Amino acid sequence: MPDMQYAQLKERVNEIAGRINNAKLKNMFVNCFYSTLETTTKLHEDGSTYVFTGDIPAMWLRDSSAQVMHYLTLCDCEGIKEVVAGLIKKQMFYITLDPYANAFNEEPNGAGHQSDKTNFNENKAWIWERKYEIDSLCYPVWISYKYWKKTGDASVFDEQYKTATNMIMDLFIKEQNHAENSDYVFERFNCPVTDTLPHGGKGNPVAVTGMTWSGFRPSDDACTYGYLVPANMFAVVILGYLSEIYEKVYRDDSLAAKARKLAEEIDAGIKKYAVVDDPQFGKVYAYEVDGYGNAVFMDDANVPSLLSLPYLGYCGIDDEIYQNTRKLVLSKKNPYFYEGSFASGIGSPHTPEGYIWHIALVMQALTSNDKAEKAKLLNTIMACDGGTEVMHEGFDANDPTKYTREWFAWANSLFAYFVLEEIDNVNDYVK
């Protein structure tokens, strides 16, 4: 349990857990809720918060945001607001060091993938890994906006935040024409092909579309085609958030207009190049495109995913193209959709074939309006914990005692968030 500084939080969590009738679900909720605080959070003396992934001692911009999302529900409890605000401070500091990096060290100790061939700058010792992923820059804006709306606290929007987020926009603009404007390259040697970019580290060729280029997916696997559609959709969402923050907090109409213009350009590119007619499902979103007519049709458990679009705020659950896409990615047409004797759901090329991710199952439940589907998914998740009463990364659809990662803080947090969102219904879901 958290130490005494979180006594109020403990009381509230016990109160919520007391509403859950099923003993296993109650234990899973409590274990998963505290996971980030207990296993991956360090409070620094400067008021910042370092949230590492768990089994790796580095902090990912993406994972750290997702790991604290569920705490916003109870951020009126003593100490919790400070944890999230401190994380936002740390994230913005890291972005100003190198906006292309996806993971950072707690201090400039040179740990991580220092031998990768990429354009490290003078801050190399801070950087664990420099795989450029659009979502790494989206998540800190996303969590900061959600924090602001929940708490009304605009103190996180300081000069460092303004500098970092303007750097994000400038990078997105530069990567709208990756071939001509970008000097980013990434190569890793003696590794799986998914850990490096082809063509001298530049990636496969792309046309100019209005979308912004990404080297890697939120799984940290290389993109096949550089326009990662769900990540571009996430960018559209957070640029809308930035426009509001610049306008209402900073009173900077110029930056607000810059954010709106960029969002419009990216979204126009999505609508022109990423919507494809599928003979079985109708109009659907591709997962990746290159602007030359090539596309990848799949989905990955890692978020942003096509499955997660309503959760991220890009569209509503009932949106027609989303629903068509959802049917596709939850079918065998998605090469990473697996079915087994215990579960069916989305996995990832990042884990073994036939392994379904808890994140994908929870996300499927979060993006459904069907209570029967939510109930089925919750019972599946509970049956596929491998007897540990926490979430994992991926598990064997035919044998949940086989899994990757003893526990996965991101998945734990997402599961806790789902239970909080559905607390009035969970006793009906689990009999």
N, C-alpha and C positions, 0 to 999 in steps of 0.2 A: 504494500500500500504506500501511497505518497507520504512524505513526512508531515510534520505538524503544520507547515506553512499552507498545506492544502486541506486543512481540517474541514473547512466549509464545503469544499468540493466533495470530500469523502461522504459527508452527511447527505448531500444532494444525490450522489450516485447510489448510495444505499437506499435512499427513498425511491429512486427510479427502479432499481433492481428489485425492490420489494413488491413492485407491481407485476413482476414476471412470475407466473405460476410454475413454469417448467424449470426444474433445478439445473439441468444442463445449460439451457439457454441463459439462465441467470448467471451462471459461472462464466460462460463464454463472453457475455456482455461485459461483466466486470473485468475479466482478464484483458479483453481487447481494449476497453476504454482506457485503462491505465497504462497500456503497453508503451506508448510513446514517452510519457512522463517517467516511467520506471526504468526504461531500458535504453533510451536514445537521446535524452535531453540533458544539456549542460547549460547552466546559467553563468554567463561571464560577468566580470566585475564592471564592465562598461555599460551594462544594461542590455546587451545583446544576448541572443539565445542560439546555441549551436545544437542542431538536431541532426544526428547522423543516422544512417540507414539501419544500423543494428549489427549485422554480421560484417560490415565493412566500415572502418572508422572514418569515412569521409561523409560530407554533407552534400547531397544532391539538392539542387534548387527545386526540382519537381517533387521528389519524395518528401522533403521536409515540409512543404506546403500541405501535401495530402495527409501527412502524419498528424497535423494539428487541426484539420478542418472540423472534426467532431467536437473539439473543445470550444468552438464559437457558441455552441448551444448553451454552454454553462460558463461563459466568460465573465459573468457577473460575480462568480465566486472568487474569493481572494487569491491572488497570485496567478490566475489563469490569463487574465488580460495581459499581464506583464510578459508571460511566456510567449504569447503570439506576437505582441508588439516588438519584443526583443528579437524574434525570428525575422520579422520583416526588416528590421534594422540590419541584421547580419546579412540577409539576402541582398539588400541593396548595396552594401559594402562590397560583397563578392562580385556583383555585376559590374561595378565600377572598376574592379581589378581586371576583368576580362569577360565581356559579354558573350564570347564564344564558348566559354567553358561550361560544362554541365555539373561538375562536382569539385568540391574544394576541401582543402585540409583545414584543421582547426587552427593551425599556426603555420608560418612559412617554413615547413620542415622538409620540403622536397619529396614527400611520400607520394605514392601513386605511380602513374604511367608517365614517368619523365623521359622515357626513351622514344615515345611516339614522335613521328616526323610531322610537325605542325608548326605554325607560326607563334610559338610561345613568345610572350613579351617579358618585360623585366619582372613581372610578378609570377614567374613560372613556379617558384617554390610553394606558392599558395595553392596551386592547381593539382588536384588529384587526376582529373581527366578532362580532355578538351574536345569532346565529341559535341559538335554543334547541333542542338535540337531546339526548334522553335518553342516547344512547350516549356523548356527550362526557363525561358524568359516570360512566358505567359503566367505560369503558376504564382510567382511572387506578386504580380499585379492582381491576380484573381483573389488570392487570400487576403491581400491588404484591402481590397474593395469590400469583400465580405465582412472583414473585421470592422471597417469604418461604418458600414450600414448596420451592423449588429450593435456596436458600442457607441457610435457617435463621436468616437475619439479620432480627431484628425491630426494628432501630434505625430503620427508616423509619416505624414506627408511633409518632410523637412527638405532642406536643400539637397541632401544626398539622394533622397527619393526622386526628386525632380531631375537631377543629373542622370541618375541610373535609368529612369524610364525614358528620358529623351535619347539616351544611348541605345535603348532597345528599339525605339522607332527608327533611328538612323540605320541601325543594323538591318532591320526588316526592309527598309527602303533600298539599301545597298544590295541585299540579296534578292531583290526583285529582278535583278539582272546579274545573276551569279557569274556568268562567263566573262562579262566585260568589267564589272565593278569590284568583284571580290578577290581578295588575295588569300582567302582561307583554303587551306589544304589539310588533309589528315590521312596519314598512313601508319598502320601498325604492322609489324612483321612477325612471321612465325605464329600466326593466329588464325582463327576461323575467318572465312571470307566476310562474315557479317560484322566483323570488328574493324574493318578498314574500308576506305573508299577507293574505287578504281580510277583509272585515267590520271595517274600521278597524284592521287589524293583529292582531285576536284569533283569526283562523282560522275555519273553518266550525264551526257549532254541534256540540257533543257532549253526550251524556247522561252522568250519573255511572254508572260501571261497576265501579269498583274498580281499573281500570287507571289509569296516569298519562299525562298528555297530553304530546305533543311537537309543537313548531311545525314542525320540519324533519327530514328524513331524513338518514342518514349520508352521502348524496351532497351535502348542503347544499341540496337542493331542498325546496320546501315540501311538507308533508304535504297530501294531499287531505282525509283524515279524521284527526282528531287522535290517535287511538289506534294508534300504529305498533306492530304486533304483535311483530316480531322484536326491537325495542328494548325493549318491555315484558318479553319473555322474558329478554333480557340483564340487565335490572334485577332480575328474580327471582334469577338466578344470582349477581350480585354482592352482593345483599342477604344471601344465604346465606353468602357469603365474609365480609361485614362482621360478621354474627352470630358467626362463629367467631373473628374477630380481636378483637371487643369482649370476648368471653367469655374467650379464652385469653391474650390479650396485655394488655388493659386491665383485666381482671377487673371489667368493668362489665356486670352482668346486666341492668340497665335498658335500656341501649342495645342489647344483644344481643336482648332481647325485642322492642324497637321494630323492629329490622331483620326479625326473623322474622314479626311481625304484618303488616308492610307487604308482605313477599314473599308471604305467604298471600293477602292481599287482591288484589294484582295478578294472581297466578296464578289465583285464582278467577274474576276478570274475563276473563282469557284463555280459560279453559275454557268460560265461559258465552257469551261474545260473539264469539270469534274462530274457533271451530271450526264449519265449515259443511259441509253435505253437497253434494258435487259429483256430478252425474249420471254423469260419466265416471271420476272418480278416487276417489270415496268421501269419507270425512271428511278435510277438509284445513284448513289454517290460512289465513285471509285475510291479506293484507299490511297493510291498514289497515281499521279499522272506526270507526263513530261512536257506537255504542250505540243508535242508532235503527233499525237494520236495514240500513243501507247499508254496503257493503264494497268494497274494491279487491282484485282478484285479479291479482297480478303478483309479480315479484321484481326487485330491483335488485342489481347487482354489488357495490355497497358493503356492507361488513359493519358491523353486524349485518344479515344477510339471512335469509330463510327457509331458503335452502340451507345456511347456516352453523351452524344450531342445534346439531348435535352438537359441532362445533369449539368453540363458545362454552360448552358444558356444560349446555345446557338439557335435552337428551334424548339417548338413544342412537341410533346410526345405524340400528338395526333397529326403532325405534319405528314403529308402523303409521301413525299420522297423519303423522309426518315423511316416511315413505317415499311416502305418497300425495301429500303436498305437493311433495316432490322431483320426482316424475313430472310434476306439473302445471307447476312452474316451469321444467322442462327440456323443455317442449313449446311448441307454437305458441299455447297458451292464455295463456301469458305474453307480453304484447305486447313485451317486451324480450328475448325469446329469438330469436336470429338464427342462420340457417344460410347458409353460403357455401361456395365451392369449397375454402377452406383450413381452415375451422373452423366449429363450431357451439357456441353457448354464450350466456351472459347478458351483456347490455350494460346501458345506463342511459339514462334521458331526459337525463342530464347530458352525454352525448356524442352524435355524429351517429347517425342510424338506420343499422343494419347494422354498427355497431362493437361488437365483443366485448371484454370486459375480461380481461386476464391474471389479475386478482384472482379473478374468477369461475371461470376454468378451474382455477386452483390450488385454490380452495376446493372445487370439485367433486371433485377428486382427494383432498383431505384428508378428505372426508366419504363416501368410498367404501370398501367392504370388498372390492371386485372388482379384482384385480390387472390384469386385462385392460383395465378402464376406466382405471385409473391409468396404465398404459403408453400407452394411446391419447392420453390427455390430455397426458402429458409430451412425447410426440413432437409433438403439435400445438403446444404452447407453444414448443418449440424451433424449429419450422418457421415460427412467427409472430412472431419477434423483429424482423423488418424488417432483418435483417443486422447488428444492433447488439450482440447478446449481452447485452442487459439487457431488463427488462420495461418496458412502457409502460402508459398508462392504458387507452385503447381502441384497437383496430385494425380496419381494414376486413376483414370475413370473406372477401372476395374478392380482397383485395390488401393483405397485411400490411405493405407498405412505406408504406402510408398509416396514420398513427397519431397519437394525441394524446399529448403530453409525450415529450420525448426520452428521459427515464427517469423512473420513478415509484418513489420510495424505498419506499413502502408495499408495492407489488407486488414489488419486488426482495426485500424482507425476507421476504415470505410465500413466495416461490419458494425462497429459501435455506432457510427453515424446512422446507418440504416435502422438499427433497433431504436435509436432515439426518435427518428422520424416516424416510426411505425409503432411507438409504444402503446398506443390505444388499441392496436390490432393484433399484436404478437400472440396474445393468449388464444385468439381465434385461429391464428395460423398454425400454432403448434399444439396439438391435442395430447 
